[in-house]
């Protein structure tokens, strides 16, 4: 099952096959994207988390950037994300990672291509392995929670695969729904090999944009 999640990070309570019916979304089910806040000074990050929690929002979406975490093949540096996940747990916030990005050693950019944007990885299995590592670190029974028993465990259970794949800038050199489906399928299987109950969420997609395909056409 795959849940569709919009760019505004409004999560549906059950899996859907297409655009979610807004009548099925309970008024308490809302989330917010916090990528920008993660780059702020620590005091500002703390204030942002507190403000988000006071607003009633309980789910935050954060990009888990493969290019930032695995600079060298086989060497994953989760230190920055460890701190973010721990502090979110302390604030009572649930995290939904957007598993995304292509490190230079996996870039599928053709030789001589100078288009600006993100290319999908050359090896889907390598991306799936990265996603599996996220589950092993932060999911149910993840190593982070074992290493930090002083932190109230809030394991990740929802995993969003990629970002806006219906826009060319995020899937160069051209959008390819079939290729994204292959990435989604393989990554979802890798995640569920660790957590069979995990919810796999489609990359957030704008309804319409001159930069790519309409959401309904893409689906």
KEFI-677788 format. One record per residue (C-alpha): residue number from 1; residue in three letters; x, z, y. Coordinates in Angstrom, 2 decimals. Example, Ala and Ser with C-alpha at 12.3 -4.5 7.8 and 13.67 -1.06 7.14 Angstrom:
// residues 2
<1, "ALA", <12.30, 7.80, -4.50>>,
<2, "SER", <13.67, 7.14, -1.06>>,
END
This chain:
// residues 219
<1, "UNK", <0.00, 0.00, 0.00>>,
<2, "UNK", <1.16, -0.76, 3.52>>,
<3, "UNK", <-0.15, 0.80, 6.71>>,
<4, "UNK", <-0.23, -1.25, 9.90>>,
<5, "UNK", <1.08, 0.54, 12.95>>,
<6, "UNK", <0.92, -0.81, 16.47>>,
<7, "UNK", <3.73, -0.71, 19.00>>,
<8, "UNK", <2.09, 2.30, 20.66>>,
<9, "UNK", <2.61, 4.28, 17.44>>,
<10, "UNK", <-0.98, 5.10, 16.64>>,
<11, "UNK", <-1.03, 5.88, 12.93>>,
<12, "UNK", <-3.99, 5.23, 10.67>>,
<13, "UNK", <-4.92, 7.83, 8.07>>,
<14, "UNK", <-5.13, 5.37, 5.21>>,
<15, "UNK", <-3.62, 2.04, 4.20>>,
<16, "UNK", <-5.25, -1.08, 5.59>>,
<17, "UNK", <-4.94, -4.75, 4.83>>,
<18, "UNK", <-5.15, -6.01, 8.39>>,
<19, "UNK", <-5.68, -4.79, 11.93>>,
<20, "UNK", <-6.92, -1.18, 11.72>>,
<21, "UNK", <-10.50, -0.45, 12.70>>,
<22, "UNK", <-10.24, 1.96, 15.64>>,
<23, "UNK", <-13.32, 3.79, 14.37>>,
<24, "UNK", <-11.30, 4.98, 11.36>>,
<25, "UNK", <-8.61, 6.64, 13.48>>,
<26, "UNK", <-9.37, 10.32, 14.14>>,
<27, "UNK", <-8.94, 11.43, 17.77>>,
<28, "UNK", <-6.18, 13.84, 16.72>>,
<29, "UNK", <-4.05, 11.12, 15.08>>,
<30, "UNK", <-1.67, 9.87, 17.75>>,
<31, "UNK", <2.05, 9.41, 18.18>>,
<32, "UNK", <4.62, 8.49, 20.77>>,
<33, "UNK", <7.88, 6.53, 20.88>>,
<34, "UNK", <10.84, 8.68, 21.97>>,
<35, "UNK", <13.86, 6.38, 21.76>>,
<36, "UNK", <14.59, 6.58, 25.48>>,
<37, "UNK", <14.44, 10.36, 25.53>>,
<38, "UNK", <16.99, 10.57, 22.72>>,
<39, "UNK", <19.69, 9.21, 25.05>>,
<40, "UNK", <19.02, 11.88, 27.69>>,
<41, "UNK", <21.04, 15.09, 28.22>>,
<42, "UNK", <20.24, 17.83, 25.70>>,
<43, "UNK", <18.26, 19.95, 28.18>>,
<44, "UNK", <16.10, 16.96, 29.04>>,
<45, "UNK", <15.58, 16.19, 25.36>>,
<46, "UNK", <14.41, 19.75, 24.77>>,
<47, "UNK", <12.01, 19.56, 27.74>>,
<48, "UNK", <10.64, 16.25, 26.48>>,
<49, "UNK", <9.99, 17.64, 23.00>>,
<50, "UNK", <8.20, 20.63, 24.47>>,
<51, "UNK", <6.07, 18.41, 26.71>>,
<52, "UNK", <5.17, 16.13, 23.80>>,
<53, "UNK", <4.12, 19.10, 21.69>>,
<54, "UNK", <2.03, 20.59, 24.51>>,
<55, "UNK", <0.24, 17.26, 24.92>>,
<56, "UNK", <-1.10, 17.55, 21.40>>,
<57, "UNK", <0.93, 14.69, 19.97>>,
<58, "UNK", <2.43, 15.68, 16.63>>,
<59, "UNK", <4.15, 12.45, 15.49>>,
<60, "UNK", <7.11, 10.78, 17.16>>,
<61, "UNK", <8.60, 7.41, 16.31>>,
<62, "UNK", <12.36, 7.04, 16.61>>,
<63, "UNK", <14.49, 4.02, 15.78>>,
<64, "UNK", <16.96, 4.77, 13.01>>,
<65, "UNK", <19.42, 2.03, 13.88>>,
<66, "UNK", <21.41, 0.74, 10.92>>,
<67, "UNK", <24.03, -0.71, 13.29>>,
<68, "UNK", <24.54, 2.72, 14.82>>,
<69, "UNK", <24.66, 4.68, 11.55>>,
<70, "UNK", <26.73, 2.46, 9.24>>,
<71, "UNK", <29.53, 0.93, 11.29>>,
<72, "UNK", <31.62, 0.50, 8.15>>,
<73, "UNK", <30.08, -0.56, 4.84>>,
<74, "UNK", <29.43, 2.49, 2.70>>,
<75, "UNK", <30.18, 5.02, 5.48>>,
<76, "UNK", <27.00, 6.50, 6.97>>,
<77, "UNK", <27.24, 8.76, 10.02>>,
<78, "UNK", <23.98, 10.68, 10.40>>,
<79, "UNK", <25.30, 13.36, 12.77>>,
<80, "UNK", <23.34, 12.24, 15.84>>,
<81, "UNK", <20.17, 11.84, 13.80>>,
<82, "UNK", <20.64, 15.17, 12.01>>,
<83, "UNK", <20.44, 16.96, 15.33>>,
<84, "UNK", <17.39, 14.99, 16.39>>,
<85, "UNK", <15.54, 15.67, 13.13>>,
<86, "UNK", <16.39, 19.38, 13.17>>,
<87, "UNK", <15.25, 19.85, 16.76>>,
<88, "UNK", <12.04, 17.90, 16.16>>,
<89, "UNK", <11.30, 20.12, 13.15>>,
<90, "UNK", <11.87, 23.23, 15.24>>,
<91, "UNK", <9.43, 21.84, 17.83>>,
<92, "UNK", <6.81, 21.24, 15.13>>,
<93, "UNK", <6.99, 17.46, 15.42>>,
<94, "UNK", <6.74, 14.97, 12.57>>,
<95, "UNK", <9.11, 11.99, 12.69>>,
<96, "UNK", <8.40, 8.46, 11.65>>,
<97, "UNK", <11.64, 6.47, 11.62>>,
<98, "UNK", <11.62, 2.81, 12.49>>,
<99, "UNK", <14.22, 1.60, 9.99>>,
<100, "UNK", <15.81, -1.24, 11.89>>,
<101, "UNK", <18.91, -3.04, 13.07>>,
<102, "UNK", <21.74, -5.15, 11.69>>,
<103, "UNK", <25.39, -4.04, 11.87>>,
<104, "UNK", <27.95, -6.77, 12.61>>,
<105, "UNK", <29.10, -6.86, 8.98>>,
<106, "UNK", <25.56, -7.82, 7.91>>,
<107, "UNK", <24.64, -10.15, 10.80>>,
<108, "UNK", <23.12, -13.44, 9.58>>,
<109, "UNK", <23.82, -15.24, 12.88>>,
<110, "UNK", <24.89, -18.84, 12.14>>,
<111, "UNK", <28.31, -19.87, 13.39>>,
<112, "UNK", <28.14, -21.03, 16.99>>,
<113, "UNK", <24.66, -19.58, 17.62>>,
<114, "UNK", <24.52, -17.77, 20.96>>,
<115, "UNK", <20.86, -16.74, 21.08>>,
<116, "UNK", <20.34, -13.20, 22.36>>,
<117, "UNK", <18.52, -10.83, 20.04>>,
<118, "UNK", <18.58, -9.42, 16.52>>,
<119, "UNK", <19.18, -11.38, 13.33>>,
<120, "UNK", <17.94, -10.06, 9.98>>,
<121, "UNK", <20.56, -8.82, 7.52>>,
<122, "UNK", <22.29, -11.21, 5.16>>,
<123, "UNK", <21.77, -8.89, 2.21>>,
<124, "UNK", <18.29, -7.37, 1.83>>,
<125, "UNK", <19.58, -5.02, -0.86>>,
<126, "UNK", <22.05, -3.50, 1.61>>,
<127, "UNK", <19.26, -2.84, 4.12>>,
<128, "UNK", <17.11, -1.33, 1.36>>,
<129, "UNK", <20.01, 0.94, 0.37>>,
<130, "UNK", <20.25, 2.12, 3.98>>,
<131, "UNK", <16.54, 2.98, 3.96>>,
<132, "UNK", <16.97, 4.83, 0.65>>,
<133, "UNK", <19.75, 6.91, 2.22>>,
<134, "UNK", <17.40, 7.94, 5.03>>,
<135, "UNK", <14.87, 9.21, 2.49>>,
<136, "UNK", <17.57, 11.06, 0.56>>,
<137, "UNK", <18.71, 12.72, 3.78>>,
<138, "UNK", <15.43, 13.49, 5.57>>,
<139, "UNK", <12.59, 12.98, 3.11>>,
<140, "UNK", <10.99, 15.34, 0.61>>,
<141, "UNK", <13.79, 17.34, -0.99>>,
<142, "UNK", <16.28, 15.72, 1.41>>,
<143, "UNK", <19.83, 17.03, 1.69>>,
<144, "UNK", <19.41, 17.97, 5.37>>,
<145, "UNK", <16.78, 20.58, 4.53>>,
<146, "UNK", <18.95, 22.08, 1.79>>,
<147, "UNK", <21.91, 22.31, 4.18>>,
<148, "UNK", <19.83, 23.96, 6.94>>,
<149, "UNK", <17.46, 26.51, 5.40>>,
<150, "UNK", <17.10, 28.12, 8.83>>,
<151, "UNK", <15.16, 25.06, 10.03>>,
<152, "UNK", <11.46, 24.83, 9.11>>,
<153, "UNK", <11.43, 21.81, 6.81>>,
<154, "UNK", <9.31, 18.91, 8.04>>,
<155, "UNK", <10.34, 16.12, 5.67>>,
<156, "UNK", <9.74, 12.52, 6.69>>,
<157, "UNK", <6.91, 10.90, 4.73>>,
<158, "UNK", <6.16, 7.75, 6.80>>,
<159, "UNK", <8.71, 4.94, 7.11>>,
<160, "UNK", <8.27, 1.97, 9.43>>,
<161, "UNK", <10.18, -1.13, 8.33>>,
<162, "UNK", <11.71, -3.16, 11.19>>,
<163, "UNK", <10.42, -3.67, 14.73>>,
<164, "UNK", <8.13, -6.42, 16.07>>,
<165, "UNK", <9.06, -9.07, 13.49>>,
<166, "UNK", <6.47, -11.42, 15.00>>,
<167, "UNK", <8.71, -11.83, 18.08>>,
<168, "UNK", <11.63, -14.24, 17.87>>,
<169, "UNK", <13.96, -11.87, 19.75>>,
<170, "UNK", <13.72, -9.40, 16.84>>,
<171, "UNK", <13.94, -12.00, 14.06>>,
<172, "UNK", <16.30, -14.80, 15.03>>,
<173, "UNK", <16.73, -17.71, 14.95>>,
<174, "UNK", <12.94, -17.99, 14.38>>,
<175, "UNK", <10.16, -15.76, 13.09>>,
<176, "UNK", <9.62, -15.95, 9.36>>,
<177, "UNK", <6.71, -13.95, 7.87>>,
<178, "UNK", <7.79, -14.72, 4.31>>,
<179, "UNK", <11.33, -13.49, 4.94>>,
<180, "UNK", <9.97, -10.31, 6.57>>,
<181, "UNK", <7.67, -9.78, 3.59>>,
<182, "UNK", <10.67, -9.93, 1.27>>,
<183, "UNK", <12.51, -7.38, 3.42>>,
<184, "UNK", <9.42, -5.16, 3.54>>,
<185, "UNK", <8.84, -5.34, -0.22>>,
<186, "UNK", <12.42, -4.61, -1.22>>,
<187, "UNK", <12.82, -1.82, 1.33>>,
<188, "UNK", <9.52, -0.23, 0.37>>,
<189, "UNK", <10.53, -0.22, -3.28>>,
<190, "UNK", <13.85, 1.44, -2.40>>,
<191, "UNK", <12.10, 4.15, -0.36>>,
<192, "UNK", <9.59, 4.84, -3.12>>,
<193, "UNK", <12.35, 5.03, -5.72>>,
<194, "UNK", <13.19, 8.35, -4.02>>,
<195, "UNK", <9.72, 9.38, -2.79>>,
<196, "UNK", <6.91, 7.68, -4.75>>,
<197, "UNK", <4.32, 9.09, -2.34>>,
<198, "UNK", <5.99, 7.73, 0.82>>,
<199, "UNK", <3.86, 5.66, 3.17>>,
<200, "UNK", <5.38, 2.30, 4.09>>,
<201, "UNK", <4.40, 1.13, 7.57>>,
<202, "UNK", <4.64, -2.42, 8.92>>,
<203, "UNK", <6.84, -2.97, 11.94>>,
<204, "UNK", <4.86, -2.45, 15.14>>,
<205, "UNK", <3.71, -5.83, 16.48>>,
<206, "UNK", <2.20, -6.89, 19.81>>,
<207, "UNK", <-1.18, -8.60, 19.55>>,
<208, "UNK", <0.03, -11.58, 21.58>>,
<209, "UNK", <3.25, -12.63, 23.28>>,
<210, "UNK", <4.82, -15.84, 24.54>>,
<211, "UNK", <7.95, -14.73, 22.68>>,
<212, "UNK", <6.48, -15.19, 19.22>>,
<213, "UNK", <3.35, -15.45, 17.07>>,
<214, "UNK", <-0.01, -13.79, 17.64>>,
<215, "UNK", <-0.46, -10.76, 15.43>>,
<216, "UNK", <-3.46, -12.22, 13.58>>,
<217, "UNK", <-1.65, -15.51, 12.91>>,
<218, "UNK", <1.47, -13.70, 11.71>>,
<219, "UNK", <-0.46, -11.46, 9.33>>,
END
